[in-house]
Amino acid sequence: MKTMLRSCLCLFMLLTVITGIGYPVAVTGLAKLAYPKQAVGSLIYKNDQVIGSELIGQNFTDPKYFWGRPSATAPQPNNGVASGGSNQGPLNPALVDAVKGRVEALHAVDPDNKQTIPADLVMSSASGLDPEISPAAAKYQAARIAKLRKINEDQVMALIAQHTHARQLGIFGEPRVNVLMLNLALDAKEHS
């Protein structure tokens, strides 16, 4: 019995070291070699300070910036620790009220815009952390941003085109625009 217990304990310790320490260290090391930026979270730096990640949405509320998808994380928007959707169905009054509030907020900052609001500007994603919006959602906001920044709308549209990523491998996903990267490009253009 003692021999069997000792064998089980040794096997447990060995597998703990291999799967709990060795494997994670090896995978992390390989990831840092193959994809150094992504392995540490695709962090974005400005003046040697982390200002965000390409992988997690940011909460932009200033009308001179592009706004991303609404976050379902609460109480803090885009909180990676609280990742998850709201699980509210289309008939849920709370979802209807939230969408109405988001539509009103978009109309309040851009009352002249009569275009149809793209769904991704008023509906949160499954994770509640999406860093990207559709090109249509970015174009919907272009006139407002051009007006507030006092730049030509064609320049804003050109930035949207430059920052639009196509489908992965030409078939997976949808075209998308990273909101943080687009807003950083806007700031860079304004300061150049």
Secondary structure, 3 states (H helix, E strand, C coil): CHHHHHHHHHHHHHHHHHHHHHHHHHHHHHHHHHCHHHHCCCEEEECCEEEEECCECCCCCCCCCCCCCCCCCCCCCCCHHHCCCCCCCCCCHHHHHHHHHHHHHHHHHCCCCCCCCCHHHCCCCCCCCCCEECHHHHHHHHHHHHHHHCCCHHHHHHHHHHCEECCECCCECCCEEEHHHHHHHHHHHHCC
